[in-house]
């Protein structure tokens, strides 16, 4: 008579043990380990720009004798960031495709000129002016997209031609006036310069923002749990929301020691949130990343590549329009030099410094906000220590070069880890 050894039936299978390990590792220790793993693999995210911003603020705080981080200067810094930040948001989208738009400065200047003539000379309603300017921006984007997709003209050449052409049109719009002063009681001037949230309004907005982040994270965790994937520990999610809440409340309280939180800057942040959601959570946004990663692979997967290019050029031009309107309101005037100078380069530099890759397929809209704060901080800080444009150009160029080097090294690191 033979005896057979019964097969053991463990209470938990190997897959169950693996899931338990993933869930356990998803706590605080797992989050820290995952962060360092991503850093070692070259996925630095916004870490370099955050460190750089801390260094820049600390240096200017010392060099300015403690003036830089005073509430009044930080309020000015936030207000000055709104216009350039809107232009940089549009640049992020075209960079995600691995393309470039050199005409955003001219487009912003043209929009400012149309607004100046419409408001002061023709007495148009402001809503009608915004509609006309956005229509002009959309038409410019369609033109760029058509020339790029139909004739294969490089985006560098197309937008360089646009830079010159729309600068000429801007001069024709302003004509011989040279400068148009906007009325101080006009909507755009008050929006860009003198509208600030009351403390309780700022605190309420912060609470709503933290609650939205908490709700979004909990909902994502719930969906991952239903799919059998690892989820962060709930305590980690609560800590994240609490830290965000306390930090933003502290910032709003500090700014309220002067004029308060700028409505224009809040608008920029809301735009960044909405556009980041569109680019990361919608089919259109995922298609942009796909095209930026590999045009041929995107085409074979069924993505309408030509439509993606056209829509992105439209988006970039329209944000140049919005940035031009806001910048003109902040300056309370429109001149022949609106949109010229370093507007183009600062917008591109802000997106790249913030972490968007020049090579396409990598980055996010938050990089526009971070990069704009870096660029504006450099200009603001150098002004406080009585160093003019030459030094500002040199420092900004050095920071941009460093950002591109970091991007290249991180790409090389990711490639080596992928090969391994």
Secondary structure, DSSP 4 states (H G I P E B T S, - for coil): ----PPPP--SS-HHHHHHHHHHHHTSHHHHHHHHHHHHHTT--TTHHHHHHHHHHHHHHHHHTTS-TTSHHHHHHHHHHHHHHHHHHHHHHHHHHTT---TTHHHHHHHHHHHHHIIIIIS---HHHHHHHHHHHHHHHHHHHHHHHHHH---HHHHHHHHHHHHHHHHHHHHTT--EEEPPTTSHHHIIIII-EE-HHHHHHHHHHHHHHHHHHHHHHHHHHHHTT-----HHHHHHHHHHHHHHHHHHHHHHTTTT-EEHHHHHHHHHHHHHHHHHHHSHHHHHHHHHHH-HHHHHHTT--HHHHHHHHHHHHHHHHHHHHHHHHHHHTEEETTTT-TTHHHHHHHHHHHTT--TTSS---THHHHHHHHHHHHHHHHHHHTT--HHHHHHHHHHHHHHHHHHHHHHHHHHHHHHH-
